Amino acid sequence: MKKECVAMLLAGGQGSRLKALTRHVAKPAVPFGGKYRIIDFPLSNCVNSGIDTVGVLTQYRPLELNSYIGNGQPWDLDRSDGGVHILPPYLGENEEGSWYKGTANAICQNINFIDQYDPEYVLILSGDHIYKMDYAKMLEHHKAAKAACTISVLEVTMEEASRFGIMNVNENDQIYEFEEKPKKPKSNLASMGIYIFTWSKLRKYLLEDDADPNSSNDFGKNIIPAMLAKGEVLTAYRFKGYWRDVGTIDSLWDANMDMLSQDAGISLTDEDDWTIYARTPTKPPHFVGESAKVTHSLLTGGCQVEGEVEHSVLFHSVTVEPGATVRYSILMPGAVVKAGSHVDYAIVAEDAVIESGATVGAAPAEKKEEGWDIAVVAQGVKVGKNATVSPAAMVTKNVKEGAKV
Amino acid sequence: MNNLHGLIFAYRSNKDLRELTQHRNTCSIPFGGRYRLVDFTLSSMVNAGVTDVGMIVHSSYQSLLDHVGSGKDWDLSRKHGGLRILPPFGYADAPTGDYYGRMDSLAGVRSYLEDIKQDYVILSGGDVAANLPVQDIYNQHLATKADITAVVTCQSIGEPRSCTYMSTNPDGRVTDVFVHPKSPMGCEAVEVYILSKPLLLSLVDHCAAHNIHSFSNGVILAMKDRLHIHTYQFDGYVGRFHTLGAYFEHSMDLLDPAVRASLFDPRFPIKTKDQSNPSTYYGPEAHASNSLIADGCRVEGEVDHCILFRGVHVEKGARLSHCILMQGTTVGAGATLQYAITDKNVLINPGRMLMGHESYPIAIAKYSKV
């Protein structure tokens, strides 16, 4: 059946800058904010914006992401018409086939999927940002501007601007130039990686781009410049609100800590009628024991806390034993912090075990020293008794008793 | 396992539960921070591979219907079978008026019983908190070749005046039955039974013809010598809810790790209606100990020996001990509560003080403002 707008979510990236956290899962499947995974944000935004047809393009380590999305029921995307579809790269008859070469190529390989719904517009999203956004408003803007493409932008400081893709616009917010990480930025409008295209236009540019063997098949590098060159109307949609790229360990840690704050600009409670949905296992309520001390933290179902937890985000089924302390840290589902161990400024991934007396990470000194950073313990890793994991360490193998890494 | 059909008697509203059953029947009483009582029975059945469950309802069942919906959260929303709600007046000539007992209610849904595809049926009240090993009970039923298997617990849990007790020979065969005695005698029936479909149908017809309403009196007691009734002794935790005091006591049982280990065995998870709540936030001045706290709460005050359901707010300076706060309760700054049960969406204004006692917890009805 015809749909006005179909969303395509690029979820194939490895997220290599998240290092130890994406060894087993693709970046969009990385846990976030106590209850969620990163991909819950764009998926929930779609549903809350009235978009009921979403293609999720997967490639790197898709197993966990595929089973997480399943039939889309937690997001109300189990529809008989539309709904959520996982779109892996594929091989056609007499074709060599390939992985998705670039963001534009991923969409190009799925033209048939989009054509099924004969949409007027296509919304392109990525799976590595934390934000709440009404795409319907952006679509209104796109229609009003009679644009071929609308790019959502965020006003950043001029200093930050050289880290982003920057849109240079005229007085009507019409884009005349796109610069990737400019040394001397002319504007402070950073691309958020969210595009709305008029499908008939995009379809044409995708096919032309695909025919060019020298293209890297990327939206930012190829499609947008090609559209600008041909004089298409490209417009910037100014988004105001909380938006974070969580592509690095630091930014992931920061954004998690934002969830503890009252005035970070985003709230996960549904007071704003913009619920972020997630697939979560049914766990009993969490239990705080006799000796527990929990302050300024998030706790989730199935947790057992007997120790001290401060300024931290605990996902479901985390155990913190008596005498253990957890500060400024993120403990992902099933992590265990045994008696008398200390976790400071660290990310402990799923099912990792910190044995008793071990120390993971440390608080930064007054002035952050060279080499100080968040410590990361990867999924399933065991940190032995009385072992030490230094700040900035990235532990992907078991740490022996008493050892220091 | 597909040869067992579940039947849940969800028509009772126990008046001794006071405020808790004003708006709902006993099966849909909130329990354990995020569950309804019926979740335990439904999950026990589903975890044993039961795919078809009929739920007999009569009155005040709107809250129960809201909760179970299509049965999707228990994987019971199926093309064939799955969860079926059986309201009264299923056919034109159905008897009108209340159900006086289980046999009455079964007679009311007789046509449904005839269509059951499985050879065996498990009957349950749907109002006990227990993670029952249904597969094991069924296996024992087949092994003993009993006519009826009755699940019993040898810890005395319920109100004797509302319970059935059984004594057995050394093999476990029932030799005597005591219905609603003054004090406990033998092991207490959990009121979960397995029997074959043909036997069930013949019992329904027999009881209808003899104006017998009650399963305990009319079948278990009256036919204990004629039928082979065998007990299955369940040693895990069982909570029963005949009075508000019992509700309070069994809720507080959950603060014991051994009880939680029995009820919330991760191999046999208790499933419930999925709701999207974020994690619970603890404020900088929060102090919580010995408490079971569901997702979506904000804890900024002091909480000790409490059970908090989803979306409860405890503001700064509020002090709670031995309380059960149901979904959406807000306790204002500086309020003090002891031995209190607040039903859904209760508002306790700042500075209020409410004290019940272990022997008589106070209960505050749904949507009240204090």
Interface residues (C-beta under 8 A of the other chain):
Chain A: G33 G34 K35 Q73 P74 L260 L268 T269 D270 T275 I276 Y277 A278 T280 P281 T282 K283 P284 P285 H286 F287 V288 G289 E290 S291 A292 K293 V294 T295 H296 S297 L298 L299 T300 G301 V313 L314 F315
Chain B: G32 G33 R34 K72 D73 L255 P257 R260 L263 F264 P269 I270 K271 T272 D274 S276 N277 P278 S279 T280 Y281 Y282 G283 P284 E285 A286 H287 A288 S289 N290 S291 L292 I293 A294 D295 G296 I307 L308 F309
